[in-house]
Structure formats: C-alpha cells, structure tokens
Amino acid sequence: MRTVDLSGIWECSIPGQSGEIRLPGTLDEGGFGLPDDPHKQWQAEEVKKLGFWQEGDPIVTRLTRRYSFEGQAKFSRKVSWGCSADCRVFLECERAR
C-alpha cells in the first residue's frame, strides 16, 4: 500500500465565502467565517473596571477564535498519481475541533 501526502493548499468554500486554505489547518486559521466581534460578546464587568479590556481588544474572559463558522465546508483539490484504472483507492479524512 502506498500513502500520498495531501497536505498543502486546497480550495475551500463555505456559504458566502471561498478561497484557498492550507491543510492541515482550521477554517479559523484560514480566515474563513465571521470575525469575532467583541461588542457582541459578554465581557466580565470586573475586567472592564480594572482596565484590562479596552475598546477593540479581543475577548479576554474566555478562549475564542478570530473567526467562527458552523456548517458545511467544501474542500477540493486536484490529485493525481500513477495508478491503473482498476486499482482501488481509499481516502481517509480526519476532523477535529
């Protein structure tokens, strides 16, 4: 059995956005999705009072992503290798959050 490395640049498409993305990687790392808007997120009042959070800063009261997206994403890339028409090909994909 032969293994083919499929890491690298892929085409990615989500509703309203498409472009290139590097895999392995996340949609967030590729800049896909909606930007996380600090004005629409919960900020602890104590953090605001202490001056740790300034207007325009990222969210500091929890871990967050720069971009968020939930839904289907389509990834495509042209792949070719020397294989006869009757050979069997298996594609193994992994998903992580």
C-alpha positions as CSV (number, residue, x, y, z in Angstrom):
1,M,0.0,0.0,0.0
2,R,1.2,3.5,-0.8
3,T,0.5,6.7,1.1
4,V,0.1,10.1,-0.6
5,D,0.5,13.2,1.4
6,L,-2.4,15.6,0.7
7,S,-1.3,18.5,2.9
8,G,-0.9,21.9,1.3
9,I,-3.1,24.4,-0.4
10,W,-6.7,23.5,-1.1
11,E,-9.8,25.3,-2.4
12,C,-12.3,25.9,0.4
13,S,-15.9,27.1,0.1
14,I,-18.5,28.0,2.7
15,P,-21.7,29.9,2.2
16,G,-20.8,33.4,1.1
17,Q,-17.0,32.8,1.1
18,S,-14.5,30.9,-0.9
19,G,-10.7,30.9,-1.4
20,E,-7.5,29.0,-0.6
21,I,-6.8,27.3,2.7
22,R,-3.8,25.4,4.0
23,L,-4.5,21.9,5.3
24,P,-4.0,20.6,7.8
25,G,-5.4,23.6,9.4
26,T,-8.7,25.2,10.6
27,L,-11.2,27.5,9.0
28,D,-10.3,30.0,11.7
29,E,-6.6,29.9,10.8
30,G,-7.6,30.3,7.1
31,G,-9.7,33.4,7.9
32,F,-13.0,31.7,6.9
33,G,-16.2,32.6,8.8
34,L,-17.4,35.6,10.6
35,P,-15.0,37.8,12.6
36,D,-15.5,37.6,16.4
37,D,-17.0,40.9,17.4
38,P,-16.1,42.0,20.9
39,H,-19.0,44.4,21.0
40,K,-21.5,41.5,20.7
41,Q,-19.8,39.2,23.3
42,W,-20.0,39.0,27.0
43,Q,-17.3,40.8,28.9
44,A,-16.9,40.5,32.7
45,E,-17.7,43.8,34.3
46,E,-14.8,43.3,36.7
47,V,-12.4,43.1,33.8
48,K,-13.7,46.3,32.3
49,K,-13.5,48.1,35.6
50,L,-9.9,47.0,36.1
51,G,-8.9,48.4,32.7
52,F,-7.7,45.1,31.3
53,W,-10.2,45.4,28.3
54,Q,-10.1,48.4,26.0
55,E,-12.4,49.1,23.1
56,G,-11.5,46.9,20.1
57,D,-9.5,44.4,22.2
58,P,-10.2,40.7,21.7
59,I,-12.3,38.9,24.2
60,V,-10.3,38.3,27.4
61,T,-12.7,36.4,29.6
62,R,-12.7,33.2,27.6
63,L,-10.8,31.4,24.9
64,T,-12.0,32.5,21.5
65,R,-11.3,32.2,17.8
66,R,-10.7,35.1,15.5
67,Y,-13.3,33.7,13.0
68,S,-16.2,31.4,13.7
69,F,-18.3,29.3,11.4
70,E,-20.7,26.4,11.9
71,G,-22.0,24.5,8.9
72,Q,-20.8,22.6,5.8
73,A,-17.5,23.4,4.2
74,K,-16.4,22.1,0.9
75,F,-12.7,21.3,0.3
76,S,-11.4,20.5,-3.2
77,R,-8.0,19.8,-4.8
78,K,-6.9,18.1,-8.0
79,V,-4.8,15.0,-7.1
80,S,-3.1,12.6,-9.5
81,W,-0.8,9.7,-9.1
82,G,0.3,6.7,-11.2
83,C,-2.5,4.2,-10.7
84,S,-4.2,1.9,-13.1
85,A,-7.9,2.4,-13.8
86,D,-8.8,-0.8,-12.0
87,C,-6.9,-0.1,-8.7
88,R,-8.8,0.7,-5.5
89,V,-8.2,4.0,-3.8
90,F,-9.1,4.8,-0.2
91,L,-9.3,8.3,1.2
92,E,-9.0,8.8,4.9
93,C,-10.1,12.1,6.3
94,E,-10.0,13.3,9.9
95,R,-11.9,16.1,11.6
96,A,-11.1,17.9,14.8
97,R,-12.3,20.9,16.6
